Amino acid sequence: MLSTLFDWMNYWGILSRGFQKLPMVFEHDQDHYYIVWETSFSVSEFSLEWWTDAIPISKQVRRHNIVKAQYKMIDESHHRYSAIIGPVGHTTKVHYKCTSKSAWTNEYTIPRRSETELTRILVISDNQNGPTEFRQVLTGIQNHYGKGNAPDAILHVGDSVQYANRLEDWQNQLFSPLEDAGGYQHRSPIVWVPGNHDHDKARTPDNCNIYADMYHGIQTTEGLDAPEVLNGTYHRFYHTASLGTARIIVLDAECPSAEQSEFLERELQSEAFQSAQFRIVTMHITPYIEFWDPYTWNEKGEKHWGEHIRLEYDPLFRRHNVDLVISGHQHNYQRGTVQRDPQSTDSGSITYTIVGGAGGGLDLVRVENWNMYNVTYLDHHFVSLEVENRELRWTAKNRAGDIIDQFSIVR
């Protein structure tokens, strides 16, 4: 049965010429974007064409860059294409479209804010296995931003699907709801945080990282043809992103490694992080879980999932002046603020948030009490995070649009 308007339009050929998934744009190493799209049939010589609003050297003709897409056949009716665009340089807008002789998309525009402009970031997590609830949350998001408007970026803190190896989950739980809600994913770059349901951490040649496999450190589309990418052994989710005056460190909570630990210590002490107005770390699994299924928590060992984050990473957060830690995994909302480590050069506080309420089944049973959360809300929600020069504003809303929590940090 065709469950959505998007699927119905695709089935009857009303959607753009055989596209099963229209482009999804991901933030990729500061000055680049990673684009993924899919068709229901194989298309030869698919390219991504992109250009910016920067003044061209000739002052007459804007330079259009043509990038040949990397192709992956998932099965006979799922053909995935991906490309990396950039460096985009200093510009206010980036335009792109996917083209071939037999299929092409509309033109999409990615706005780019200057460092001191208002930057609006939508924060969501854990919509997996709850497409009906996710659509209700998306309705609240549409009402928040207004018709025709979109956030400047989306921070997705993981678990967008229930089973990464099921193609229908990617379609029904992520792509179709977003498309039906106006297609934010075409023009609002996603800062992607891997969740435990989103990818197969085994990294075998037949791994399940179908649509949300990130390749940070690779700067060109040609790099996506590297053997270690094609055979599924390239693994680099951890990276940094700058949004307005905020610097964000993204960590892979599921796959700790010596390389990630070295990266984290280096980035926390970097000039870019320490000089940012707002210093944020995000990873899927929170250091301090309080609500979970009691059986799997106690009998299946799931209480140990976040130990390495709490014991290894969190002391570094407190020592190196982190302002805000954003996580998901636990399916409800919590916020708590505590004092930093006395060894920190900034004696202020650090705030921990859990935003795991974009649609998945709720966690309602308390299994721990860390005596640190000031706010707990046991229902679905989303967060509007605004960064404007020296002010950070955090507003959490439920799916009806009611404010459930607010705070701000002002420098």
C-alpha positions in Angstrom: 0.0 0.0 0.0 1.2 3.5 -0.8 1.4 5.2 2.5 2.2 8.8 1.6 1.5 11.5 -0.9 5.2 11.4 -1.9 5.0 7.6 -2.6 1.8 8.0 -4.6 3.3 10.8 -6.8 6.4 8.7 -7.4 4.3 5.7 -8.3 2.3 7.6 -10.9 5.2 9.4 -12.3 4.1 12.8 -11.1 7.3 13.2 -9.0 10.4 14.4 -10.8 11.0 11.7 -13.4 11.6 8.5 -11.4 13.2 10.0 -8.3 12.6 7.8 -5.3 14.4 10.1 -2.9 15.0 13.7 -3.9 18.3 15.2 -2.7 19.2 15.3 0.9 22.0 17.7 1.8 24.5 17.1 4.6 27.0 19.6 6.2 30.4 18.2 5.3 33.7 19.6 6.7 32.9 23.3 6.9 33.2 24.4 3.3 31.6 21.4 1.6 28.2 19.6 1.3 27.5 15.9 0.8 24.4 15.2 -1.4 22.5 11.9 -1.7 19.6 11.1 -3.9 18.0 8.0 -5.4 16.1 6.8 -8.5 14.0 3.7 -9.2 16.0 2.9 -12.3 19.7 3.2 -13.3 20.7 6.5 -14.8 23.9 6.8 -16.7 26.2 9.8 -16.3 24.3 11.5 -13.4 25.9 14.7 -12.4 25.4 17.3 -9.8 25.7 20.9 -11.0 26.4 23.6 -8.4 27.2 27.3 -8.3 27.2 30.2 -5.8 26.2 33.8 -5.5 29.8 34.9 -5.2 30.8 37.5 -7.8 32.5 35.7 -10.6 35.9 36.7 -11.8 34.5 37.7 -15.2 31.7 39.6 -13.5 29.5 38.4 -16.4 29.0 34.6 -16.2 28.7 32.7 -13.0 30.8 29.5 -12.9 28.8 26.3 -12.8 30.6 23.3 -11.4 29.7 19.9 -12.8 30.5 16.9 -10.6 30.0 13.4 -11.8 28.0 11.5 -9.1 29.2 8.4 -7.4 26.8 5.5 -8.1 25.7 2.5 -6.0 23.1 0.0 -7.0 21.3 -1.1 -3.8 18.9 -3.4 -5.7 17.1 -3.4 -9.0 14.7 -0.6 -8.0 17.0 1.4 -5.7 19.8 3.3 -7.3 21.7 5.7 -5.1 23.8 8.6 -6.2 26.0 10.9 -4.1 28.4 13.8 -4.6 30.5 16.3 -2.6 30.3 19.9 -3.6 32.8 22.6 -2.5 34.7 24.4 -1.5 32.0 26.9 -1.7 34.0 29.9 -0.4 32.5 33.1 0.9 29.0 33.3 -0.5 25.4 33.9 0.8 23.8 31.1 -1.3 24.7 27.8 -2.9 22.5 26.5 -5.7 22.5 23.0 -7.0 20.5 20.5 -9.1 21.0 16.9 -10.2 20.9 16.3 -13.9 21.2 13.6 -16.6 19.7 13.1 -20.0 16.8 11.1 -18.6 16.2 12.5 -15.1 16.7 15.8 -13.4 15.6 17.7 -10.3 14.5 21.2 -9.7 17.1 23.7 -8.6 17.6 24.0 -4.8 19.2 26.8 -2.8 21.2 26.5 0.4 21.4 29.8 2.3 24.6 30.5 4.1 24.6 32.9 7.1 27.5 35.0 8.1 29.0 34.3 11.5 27.2 37.1 13.3 23.8 36.7 11.6 20.9 34.9 13.2 21.3 31.2 12.5 18.3 29.0 13.2 19.0 25.3 13.9 16.3 22.6 14.1 17.3 19.9 16.6 15.6 16.5 16.4 16.4 12.9 17.3 15.0 9.4 17.6 12.1 9.5 15.1 12.7 5.9 14.2 9.7 3.5 14.1 7.2 6.3 14.7 6.3 7.8 11.4 2.9 8.9 12.5 4.3 10.7 15.5 7.2 12.1 13.5 4.7 13.6 11.0 2.9 15.3 14.0 6.2 16.7 15.2 7.0 17.9 11.7 3.6 19.7 11.6 4.6 21.5 14.8 8.0 22.3 13.2 6.2 23.8 10.1 4.0 25.9 12.3 7.1 27.1 14.2 9.0 28.3 11.2 6.0 29.4 9.1 4.9 28.5 5.6 7.6 28.6 3.0 10.4 29.1 5.6 13.0 26.6 6.7 15.7 26.3 9.4 19.2 27.3 8.3 20.4 23.8 9.4 19.1 20.6 11.0 21.0 18.9 13.8 19.8 15.3 13.7 21.1 13.5 16.8 20.6 10.0 15.5 18.2 7.1 15.2 16.3 8.2 12.1 15.2 4.6 11.3 14.6 1.4 13.2 16.4 -1.0 11.0 19.2 0.3 8.8 19.0 -2.7 6.5 15.3 -2.2 5.6 14.8 0.1 2.7 11.2 0.7 3.6 12.3 2.1 7.0 14.5 4.7 5.3 11.6 5.7 3.0 8.7 5.6 5.4 10.4 6.8 8.6 12.7 9.5 7.2 12.6 10.5 3.6 8.8 10.5 2.9 7.8 12.3 6.1 10.4 15.1 5.4 9.3 15.4 1.8 5.6 15.6 2.7 6.5 18.3 5.3 8.0 20.6 2.7 11.4 19.1 1.9 13.6 20.8 4.5 16.3 18.3 3.6 16.9 19.8 0.2 18.0 23.2 1.4 18.7 22.9 5.2 22.0 21.1 5.6 21.9 18.3 8.1 24.5 17.9 10.7 24.3 14.2 11.1 25.0 12.4 14.4 25.1 8.6 14.0 22.7 6.6 16.2 22.8 3.0 17.1 19.9 2.2 14.7 21.3 4.2 11.7 24.3 2.1 10.7 26.0 -1.2 11.0 29.1 -0.6 13.0 30.7 -3.8 11.8 31.8 -2.0 8.6 31.7 -5.1 6.5 31.6 -4.9 2.7 27.8 -5.5 2.8 27.2 -3.1 5.6 23.9 -1.4 6.0 25.1 2.2 5.8 22.9 2.9 2.8 22.0 6.6 3.0 23.5 8.2 6.1 27.1 6.9 5.8 29.3 10.0 6.3 32.8 10.3 4.8 34.3 13.2 6.7 37.9 13.8 5.7 37.1 13.1 2.0 36.7 16.4 0.2 35.9 15.3 -3.4 33.4 13.1 -5.1 36.2 11.2 -6.7 37.3 10.2 -3.2 34.0 8.4 -2.8 35.3 5.8 -5.3 38.2 4.9 -3.0 38.3 1.1 -2.2 37.9 1.6 1.5 34.7 3.6 0.8 33.3 1.1 -1.6 34.0 -1.9 0.6 32.5 -0.2 3.7 35.6 0.0 5.8 36.0 3.8 5.7 34.6 5.0 9.0 34.6 8.7 9.9 31.5 10.3 11.4 33.3 12.4 14.0 34.0 16.0 12.8 33.4 19.6 13.6 30.9 22.2 12.3 30.6 25.9 12.7 27.1 27.4 12.7 27.0 31.1 13.4 29.1 31.8 16.4 28.8 28.2 17.7 31.4 25.6 17.2 30.0 22.0 17.3 32.0 18.8 17.8 30.2 15.7 16.5 31.1 12.3 18.1 30.3 8.7 17.2 29.0 7.3 20.4 28.7 3.8 19.0 32.2 3.4 17.7 34.8 4.7 20.2 38.4 4.6 18.9 41.8 5.9 19.7 41.5 8.1 16.6 38.3 9.7 17.8 39.7 10.2 21.3 42.7 12.0 19.8 40.5 14.1 17.6 38.3 15.1 20.6 41.2 16.2 22.8 42.7 18.1 19.9 39.5 19.9 18.9 38.5 20.8 22.5 41.8 22.6 22.9 41.8 24.2 19.4 41.7 27.9 18.9 38.6 27.5 16.8 36.7 25.8 19.6 38.0 27.8 22.5 37.5 31.2 20.8 33.9 30.4 19.7 31.1 32.2 21.5 29.4 28.9 22.1 31.1 25.5 22.5 28.8 22.5 21.8 29.4 18.8 21.8 26.8 16.3 20.4 26.6 12.6 20.2 23.7 10.1 20.2 24.1 8.4 23.5 23.9 10.7 26.5 26.4 10.3 29.3 23.6 10.3 31.9 20.6 8.1 31.0 17.7 8.0 33.5 14.8 6.4 31.6 14.9 3.1 29.8 13.4 -0.4 29.6 14.3 -1.9 33.0 14.8 -5.4 31.6 17.2 -4.5 28.8 18.9 -2.0 31.1 19.6 -4.5 33.9 19.6 -7.9 32.2 20.9 -7.1 28.7 23.7 -4.8 29.8 22.4 -1.7 28.0 23.2 0.3 31.1 26.9 0.1 30.0 26.3 1.7 26.5 27.3 5.2 27.6 30.0 4.4 30.1 32.9 5.4 27.9 31.2 8.7 27.2 30.6 9.4 30.9 34.0 8.2 32.1 36.3 9.2 29.3 34.7 12.1 27.3 32.6 13.9 29.9 35.6 14.9 32.1 37.1 16.5 29.0 33.9 18.4 28.3 33.9 19.9 31.8 37.6 20.7 31.7 37.7 22.4 28.3 34.8 24.8 28.7 32.0 23.0 26.8 28.8 25.0 27.2 26.2 22.5 25.9 26.0 18.8 25.4 23.2 17.6 23.1 22.2 13.9 23.0 19.3 11.6 22.1 18.9 7.9 22.5 16.6 8.2 25.5 13.1 8.8 24.1 12.0 11.9 26.0 13.3 15.3 27.0 15.6 16.3 29.8 17.8 19.3 30.6 20.2 19.8 33.5 22.9 22.3 34.3 26.0 21.7 36.5 29.2 23.5 37.4 32.3 22.7 35.3 35.4 21.1 36.5 37.4 23.3 38.9 40.4 22.8 36.6 38.5 24.6 33.7 39.7 28.0 32.7 36.1 29.0 32.6 34.3 28.5 36.0 30.8 28.7 34.5 28.3 25.9 33.9 27.7 23.1 31.4 24.2 22.2 30.3 23.2 18.6 29.3 20.2 18.1 27.1 18.4 14.9 25.8 16.2 15.5 22.8 15.1 12.0 21.9 11.5 12.7 21.1 10.9 13.1 17.4 8.6 10.1 17.1 10.0 6.9 18.5 8.2 5.0 21.3 8.6 6.9 24.6 10.8 5.9 27.5 8.6 6.4 30.6 10.3 4.2 33.3 13.1 5.6 35.4 16.1 3.3 35.8 18.6 5.8 37.3 18.7 9.1 39.0 21.7 11.3 38.5 20.2 14.2 40.5 21.2 16.7 37.8 18.2 17.3 35.5 16.1 20.4 36.2 13.5 19.6 33.5 11.9 16.3 32.4 9.2 16.0 29.8 7.9 12.6 28.8 6.4 13.2 25.4 7.4 14.0 21.8 9.0 17.3 20.9 11.5 19.2 18.9 14.0 22.0 19.7 14.6 25.4 18.0 18.2 26.4 18.7 19.0 30.0 17.6 22.5 31.5 17.6 22.9 35.2 17.1 26.3 36.8 17.7 26.7 36.7 21.6 23.4 35.0 22.4 22.2 31.4 22.2 18.5 30.7 22.6 17.0 27.2 23.2 13.3 26.6 22.9 11.8 23.1 23.2 8.3 22.6 22.0 5.9 19.7 22.0 4.2 18.6 18.8 1.2 20.9 19.5 3.6 23.8 19.5 3.5 24.5 23.3 6.8 25.6 24.9 8.0 22.9 27.3 11.4 24.4 28.1 13.5 27.5 27.4 16.9 28.9 28.3 19.5 31.2 26.9 23.2 31.8 27.2 24.4 35.4 26.8 28.0 36.4 26.6 
